[in-house]
Amino acid sequence: MSTQLEKVLKKQRQQQKAPAEGEIEKEIQLVGFMVGDEEFAVPILSIQEIIKPIEYTRVPKTPPYVLGVFNLRGSVIPLIDLRMKFGLSKSQENDETRYMVIKNNDEIAGFVIDRLTQATRIKESRIDPAPEALHDEQNLIYGVGKKDDALISILNVDALLKRDF
């Protein structure tokens, strides 16, 4: 290698300083989906799988948003209609409807979503906390992420999986 080239490379290395440990900003990987006209997201690591709708069995004396249970490879999983949980009309199943199976520790449930949007990464600094009016233990919103010019409500997985039935 020529001496001139070595000098140029050495100068470039000196100009490129590695970011300090505190400067590296953490990103959260999310999976986006639609419920009604709103886009929501959950951390990708909380999703066990996403499947097309399958047959489920109704369970008596449960809230209307609990559609029943379904069998996923030998595990019986509760199925919750997110539209009804959010106070919207019951989901009308179509080709884009999916069941999103979410797991956190020992809790697991399937949620009916209208359609998937996209997997995305959002820097933690671009996520604002849930609005003040929503600060109670029933709050399903973890925070609001800003992606380009859109806002995405990030759901609180613990609250989503909390059994109130």
MIBAMAR-263070 format. One line per 3 residues: their letters; for each residue x, y, z of N, C-alpha, C. Coordinates in nm, 2 decimals. Layout:
a = X:Y:Z:X:Y:Z:X:Y:Z  ...
END
This chain:
mst = 0.09:-0.12:0.00:0.00:0.00:0.00:0.09:0.12:0.00  0.05:0.22:-0.08:0.14:0.34:-0.09:0.13:0.42:0.04  0.23:0.50:0.07:0.24:0.58:0.19:0.13:0.69:0.19
qle = 0.10:0.74:0.07:-0.01:0.84:0.06:-0.14:0.78:0.11  -0.17:0.66:0.06:-0.30:0.59:0.09:-0.30:0.56:0.24  -0.19:0.52:0.30:-0.19:0.49:0.44:-0.22:0.62:0.52
kvl = -0.16:0.73:0.48:-0.19:0.86:0.55:-0.34:0.90:0.54  -0.40:0.88:0.43:-0.54:0.91:0.41:-0.62:0.82:0.50  -0.60:0.69:0.50:-0.67:0.60:0.59:-0.65:0.63:0.73
kkq = -0.53:0.67:0.77:-0.50:0.70:0.91:-0.58:0.83:0.95  -0.58:0.92:0.86:-0.66:1.05:0.89:-0.81:1.02:0.90  -0.86:0.93:0.82:-1.00:0.90:0.83:-1.04:0.83:0.96
rqq = -0.95:0.74:1.00:-0.97:0.67:1.13:-0.98:0.76:1.24  -0.89:0.86:1.24:-0.88:0.96:1.35:-1.01:1.05:1.35  -1.06:1.08:1.23:-1.18:1.16:1.23:-1.31:1.09:1.27
qka = -1.31:0.96:1.25:-1.42:0.87:1.28:-1.41:0.83:1.43  -1.46:0.90:1.52:-1.45:0.86:1.66:-1.57:0.77:1.69  -1.54:0.67:1.77:-1.65:0.57:1.81:-1.74:0.65:1.90
pae = -1.87:0.62:1.90:-1.96:0.69:1.99:-1.94:0.64:2.13  -1.95:0.74:2.22:-1.93:0.70:2.36:-2.05:0.61:2.40  -2.03:0.53:2.51:-2.13:0.43:2.55:-2.26:0.50:2.57
gei = -2.27:0.61:2.63:-2.40:0.68:2.66:-2.46:0.74:2.53  -2.38:0.75:2.42:-2.44:0.82:2.30:-2.51:0.72:2.22  -2.50:0.59:2.24:-2.57:0.49:2.16:-2.71:0.48:2.21
eke = -2.80:0.52:2.12:-2.94:0.53:2.16:-3.01:0.40:2.13  -3.08:0.35:2.23:-3.15:0.22:2.22:-3.28:0.24:2.13  -3.30:0.14:2.04:-3.42:0.13:1.96:-3.51:0.02:2.01
iql = -3.64:0.04:1.99:-3.73:-0.07:2.02:-3.79:-0.12:1.89  -3.79:-0.25:1.88:-3.85:-0.31:1.76:-3.99:-0.34:1.79  -4.08:-0.30:1.70:-4.22:-0.31:1.72:-4.29:-0.37:1.59
vgf = -4.40:-0.44:1.62:-4.49:-0.48:1.51:-4.61:-0.40:1.51  -4.64:-0.34:1.40:-4.76:-0.25:1.39:-4.88:-0.32:1.34  -5.00:-0.28:1.38:-5.12:-0.34:1.33:-5.24:-0.24:1.35
mvg = -5.34:-0.27:1.27:-5.46:-0.18:1.28:-5.57:-0.25:1.36  -5.64:-0.16:1.44:-5.76:-0.20:1.51:-5.85:-0.08:1.48  -5.96:-0.11:1.40:-6.04:0.00:1.35:-5.96:0.09:1.26
dee = -5.96:0.22:1.28:-5.89:0.32:1.20:-5.76:0.36:1.27  -5.72:0.30:1.38:-5.60:0.34:1.45:-5.49:0.23:1.44  -5.37:0.29:1.43:-5.25:0.20:1.43:-5.19:0.18:1.57
fav = -5.17:0.06:1.61:-5.11:0.02:1.74:-4.98:-0.06:1.71  -4.90:-0.08:1.81:-4.78:-0.16:1.80:-4.76:-0.23:1.94  -4.69:-0.34:1.93:-4.63:-0.41:2.05:-4.49:-0.45:2.02
pil = -4.41:-0.46:2.13:-4.27:-0.50:2.10:-4.27:-0.64:2.04  -4.18:-0.65:1.94:-4.17:-0.77:1.86:-4.14:-0.90:1.95  -4.06:-0.88:2.06:-4.02:-0.99:2.14:-4.14:-1.04:2.22
siq = -4.25:-0.97:2.23:-4.36:-1.02:2.31:-4.46:-1.11:2.22  -4.43:-1.11:2.09:-4.52:-1.18:2.00:-4.46:-1.32:1.99  -4.55:-1.42:2.02:-4.51:-1.56:2.00:-4.53:-1.60:1.85
eii = -4.64:-1.56:1.80:-4.67:-1.58:1.65:-4.79:-1.51:1.61  -4.81:-1.50:1.48:-4.92:-1.44:1.42:-4.98:-1.54:1.32  -5.11:-1.57:1.33:-5.17:-1.67:1.25:-5.30:-1.62:1.19
kpi = -5.34:-1.69:1.09:-5.47:-1.67:1.02:-5.58:-1.72:1.12  -5.70:-1.66:1.12:-5.80:-1.71:1.21:-5.83:-1.86:1.20  -5.85:-1.92:1.31:-5.89:-2.06:1.32:-6.01:-2.07:1.41
eyt = -6.07:-2.19:1.42:-6.19:-2.21:1.49:-6.16:-2.19:1.64  -6.26:-2.13:1.71:-6.25:-2.11:1.86:-6.38:-2.16:1.92  -6.37:-2.18:2.05:-6.49:-2.23:2.13:-6.53:-2.12:2.23
rvp = -6.65:-2.08:2.23:-6.70:-1.98:2.32:-6.70:-2.03:2.46  -6.67:-1.94:2.55:-6.67:-1.98:2.70:-6.78:-1.89:2.77  -6.87:-1.96:2.84:-6.98:-1.88:2.90:-6.93:-1.80:3.02
ktp = -7.00:-1.69:3.04:-6.98:-1.60:3.16:-6.85:-1.53:3.15  -6.81:-1.49:3.03:-6.69:-1.41:3.01:-6.74:-1.28:2.95  -6.66:-1.17:2.96:-6.70:-1.04:2.90:-6.71:-1.06:2.75
pyv = -6.79:-0.97:2.69:-6.82:-0.98:2.54:-6.69:-0.98:2.45  -6.59:-0.91:2.50:-6.47:-0.90:2.42:-6.38:-1.03:2.42  -6.41:-1.12:2.52:-6.35:-1.25:2.52:-6.43:-1.34:2.43
lgv = -6.38:-1.37:2.31:-6.45:-1.45:2.21:-6.46:-1.60:2.25  -6.36:-1.64:2.33:-6.35:-1.78:2.37:-6.21:-1.83:2.38  -6.19:-1.96:2.35:-6.05:-2.01:2.35:-6.03:-2.09:2.22
fnl = -5.90:-2.10:2.19:-5.86:-2.18:2.07:-5.74:-2.27:2.10  -5.73:-2.38:2.03:-5.62:-2.47:2.05:-5.51:-2.44:1.95  -5.39:-2.41:2.01:-5.27:-2.39:1.93:-5.17:-2.49:1.96
rgs = -5.16:-2.59:1.88:-5.06:-2.70:1.90:-5.07:-2.75:2.05  -5.19:-2.78:2.09:-5.20:-2.85:2.22:-5.22:-2.75:2.34  -5.20:-2.62:2.32:-5.22:-2.52:2.42:-5.36:-2.45:2.40
vip = -5.43:-2.44:2.51:-5.56:-2.37:2.50:-5.53:-2.22:2.54  -5.57:-2.13:2.44:-5.53:-1.99:2.46:-5.66:-1.91:2.45  -5.68:-1.81:2.54:-5.80:-1.72:2.53:-5.78:-1.63:2.41
lid = -5.90:-1.60:2.35:-5.90:-1.52:2.23:-5.98:-1.39:2.26  -5.91:-1.28:2.24:-5.97:-1.15:2.28:-5.99:-1.06:2.15  -6.10:-1.01:2.13:-6.13:-0.92:2.02:-6.09:-0.78:2.06
lrm = -5.98:-0.73:2.01:-5.93:-0.59:2.05:-6.02:-0.48:2.01  -6.10:-0.50:1.90:-6.20:-0.39:1.87:-6.30:-0.38:1.99  -6.35:-0.49:2.03:-6.45:-0.48:2.14:-6.38:-0.44:2.27
kfg = -6.26:-0.48:2.30:-6.19:-0.44:2.42:-6.17:-0.28:2.42  -6.15:-0.23:2.30:-6.13:-0.08:2.29:-6.26:-0.01:2.27  -6.38:-0.08:2.28:-6.50:-0.01:2.28:-6.56:0.01:2.14
lsk = -6.50:-0.06:2.04:-6.55:-0.05:1.90:-6.65:-0.16:1.87  -6.70:-0.16:1.75:-6.79:-0.27:1.72:-6.71:-0.40:1.69  -6.78:-0.51:1.70:-6.72:-0.64:1.69:-6.65:-0.65:1.55
sqe = -6.53:-0.72:1.55:-6.46:-0.74:1.42:-6.54:-0.82:1.32  -6.53:-0.77:1.20:-6.58:-0.85:1.09:-6.46:-0.92:1.02  -6.46:-1.05:1.03:-6.34:-1.12:0.97:-6.33:-1.10:0.82
nde = -6.21:-1.08:0.77:-6.18:-1.08:0.63:-6.05:-1.14:0.60  -6.00:-1.12:0.48:-5.87:-1.19:0.44:-5.75:-1.13:0.52  -5.76:-1.01:0.57:-5.65:-0.95:0.64:-5.65:-0.97:0.79
try = -5.76:-1.02:0.85:-5.78:-1.05:0.99:-5.67:-1.15:1.03  -5.61:-1.13:1.15:-5.51:-1.22:1.20:-5.53:-1.23:1.35  -5.48:-1.34:1.41:-5.47:-1.36:1.55:-5.33:-1.34:1.59
mvi = -5.30:-1.25:1.68:-5.17:-1.22:1.72:-5.16:-1.29:1.86  -5.07:-1.39:1.88:-5.05:-1.45:2.00:-4.94:-1.38:2.08  -4.97:-1.33:2.19:-4.87:-1.25:2.27:-4.85:-1.32:2.40
knn = -4.72:-1.33:2.43:-4.68:-1.40:2.55:-4.58:-1.31:2.63  -4.60:-1.31:2.76:-4.51:-1.24:2.85:-4.51:-1.32:2.98  -4.39:-1.36:3.02:-4.37:-1.46:3.13:-4.46:-1.58:3.11
dei = -4.55:-1.60:3.21:-4.64:-1.72:3.19:-4.78:-1.68:3.13  -4.80:-1.56:3.11:-4.93:-1.51:3.05:-4.92:-1.52:2.90  -5.03:-1.57:2.84:-5.04:-1.58:2.70:-5.19:-1.56:2.66
agf = -5.21:-1.49:2.54:-5.34:-1.47:2.49:-5.33:-1.44:2.34  -5.44:-1.47:2.27:-5.45:-1.44:2.13:-5.54:-1.32:2.12  -5.51:-1.23:2.03:-5.58:-1.10:2.01:-5.62:-1.09:1.86
vid = -5.75:-1.06:1.83:-5.79:-1.05:1.70:-5.76:-0.90:1.65  -5.68:-0.89:1.54:-5.65:-0.76:1.49:-5.71:-0.75:1.35  -5.73:-0.63:1.30:-5.79:-0.61:1.17:-5.69:-0.64:1.06
rlt = -5.56:-0.59:1.07:-5.46:-0.63:0.98:-5.33:-0.58:1.03  -5.22:-0.65:0.98:-5.08:-0.61:1.01:-5.04:-0.49:0.93  -4.96:-0.41:0.98:-4.90:-0.30:0.90:-4.76:-0.33:0.87
qat = -4.67:-0.30:0.97:-4.53:-0.33:0.94:-4.45:-0.34:1.07  -4.33:-0.41:1.05:-4.24:-0.41:1.16:-4.15:-0.28:1.15  -4.12:-0.22:1.27:-4.05:-0.10:1.26:-3.96:-0.09:1.39
rik = -3.87:0.01:1.38:-3.78:0.04:1.49:-3.80:0.18:1.53  -3.82:0.21:1.65:-3.83:0.35:1.70:-3.73:0.37:1.81  -3.66:0.48:1.80:-3.57:0.52:1.91:-3.64:0.55:2.04
esr = -3.59:0.51:2.15:-3.66:0.54:2.28:-3.69:0.69:2.30  -3.60:0.77:2.25:-3.62:0.92:2.26:-3.74:0.97:2.18  -3.79:0.89:2.09:-3.90:0.92:2.00:-4.03:0.86:2.06
idp = -4.03:0.81:2.18:-4.15:0.75:2.24:-4.18:0.84:2.36  -4.30:0.90:2.36:-4.35:0.98:2.47:-4.43:0.89:2.56  -4.44:0.92:2.69:-4.52:0.85:2.78:-4.67:0.86:2.75
ape = -4.75:0.77:2.80:-4.90:0.78:2.78:-4.95:0.91:2.83  -5.05:0.97:2.76:-5.11:1.09:2.81:-5.15:1.08:2.96  -5.14:1.20:3.03:-5.17:1.20:3.17:-5.31:1.15:3.21
alh = -5.41:1.17:3.12:-5.54:1.12:3.15:-5.55:0.97:3.16  -5.45:0.90:3.10:-5.45:0.76:3.10:-5.37:0.69:3.20  -5.32:0.76:3.30:-5.23:0.70:3.40:-5.31:0.63:3.51
deq = -5.35:0.51:3.49:-5.40:0.42:3.59:-5.37:0.28:3.56  -5.40:0.19:3.64:-5.35:0.05:3.62:-5.42:-0.02:3.51  -5.54:0.03:3.46:-5.61:-0.02:3.35:-5.56:0.03:3.22
nli = -5.47:0.12:3.22:-5.42:0.18:3.10:-5.35:0.08:3.01  -5.40:0.07:2.88:-5.34:-0.03:2.79:-5.23:0.04:2.71  -5.21:0.17:2.72:-5.11:0.24:2.63:-4.98:0.26:2.71
ygv = -4.87:0.21:2.66:-4.74:0.22:2.72:-4.68:0.36:2.68  -4.70:0.40:2.56:-4.65:0.53:2.51:-4.69:0.55:2.37  -4.65:0.67:2.32:-4.69:0.71:2.18:-4.56:0.73:2.11
gkk = -4.54:0.65:2.00:-4.41:0.66:1.92:-4.43:0.75:1.81  -4.33:0.82:1.78:-4.33:0.91:1.66:-4.24:0.85:1.55  -4.31:0.81:1.44:-4.24:0.76:1.33:-4.27:0.84:1.21
dda = -4.16:0.91:1.16:-4.18:1.00:1.05:-4.28:1.11:1.09  -4.39:1.11:1.01:-4.50:1.21:1.05:-4.62:1.14:1.11  -4.61:1.01:1.15:-4.72:0.94:1.21:-4.70:0.91:1.36
lis = -4.81:0.90:1.43:-4.81:0.86:1.57:-4.86:0.71:1.58  -4.79:0.64:1.66:-4.83:0.50:1.68:-4.84:0.47:1.83  -4.96:0.43:1.87:-4.98:0.39:2.01:-4.92:0.26:2.04
iln = -4.83:0.26:2.14:-4.76:0.14:2.17:-4.83:0.08:2.30  -4.88:-0.04:2.28:-4.96:-0.11:2.39:-4.87:-0.16:2.50  -4.92:-0.16:2.62:-4.86:-0.21:2.74:-4.89:-0.36:2.74
vda = -4.80:-0.44:2.72:-4.82:-0.59:2.71:-4.87:-0.65:2.84  -4.81:-0.60:2.95:-4.85:-0.65:3.08:-5.00:-0.62:3.11  -5.05:-0.50:3.08:-5.19:-0.46:3.09:-5.28:-0.54:3.00
llk = -5.23:-0.56:2.88:-5.30:-0.63:2.77:-5.33:-0.77:2.82  -5.23:-0.84:2.88:-5.25:-0.98:2.92:-5.31:-0.99:3.06  -5.33:-0.88:3.13:-5.39:-0.89:3.26:-5.53:-0.95:3.26
rdf = -5.55:-1.05:3.33:-5.69:-1.12:3.33:-5.78:-1.05:3.42  -5.89:-1.00:3.36:-6.00:-0.94:3.43:-6.13:-1.01:3.41  -6.12:-1.14:3.37:-6.24:-1.22:3.35:-6.22:-1.35:3.41
END
